[in-house]
Structures are given as C-alpha cells and as structure tokens.
Amino acid sequence: MKSSAYREPEWRVRDILHALGTFRDIAQMLADKGYPRPPIGTVSAWSSRGSIPANWLPAILELAFDARLIKDISDFKGRSLT
C-alpha cells in the first residue's frame, strides 16, 4: 500500500530523454556542458532500460532543469531511476 504522502512522479526517464531531443542531441548537450560525450548507443540504452546510471544522473537532471522540463527534483524520482 502506498503512503498517502506518495506522489507519482510527473516524468519518467524515457519521457525526459525524449523531451530533451534525439539521443545524438542529448550526447551533444552533455558534451557542450563539459561532460564526457557518451556514445549514442549508451543514451539509447538508458531510454530502453528506463534508468540512468547514478554517475550520469546529475548531468541529465541539469539538462532537464535547463530545459525547464522539471522544476523540482521530486518530478524526476521513482522506480525508473537507478
């Protein structure tokens, strides 16, 4: 049973990634921010799995905040995150 305080996340990993653009776009956005450019297949795998590795999560959150896709970290929580 879910607690009454539980709030379903507004976004899931796939939704965020698709809202940011193509996998190529996301890889380029990360590189533009100074992060190592992940292979496009890696970004695609995040979407397929519906999870983002913990070491990449801050970078993706930064992109989502910058794109105004999320306004609060709770918009991005849930079982989809690793």
Steps between C-alpha positions, in 0.01 A plus 500: 500500500633841407524764765265795473810719463606314184475705183539334162792659313403737223772364274663169434850458362380424146276807501784729609743359246251524215403855603867603491533394136665223306762281662757681286370836629525384860856375452594835345326699776699307760824566311410870470461512880851359541407141577662215309291433190323167548458274198156535341439132569554565870235772507269271303557224755401737784170557324447132423570401861310793641786579735804722513820393675566692820818659362301655211189600694623847611590589141159393366326684782698811409383472139140447611512802733660716230233396251233574763367147468501462876474763768568284801707188562186314611373527142774258399492240776360152490588142435632593155817646649800292598 
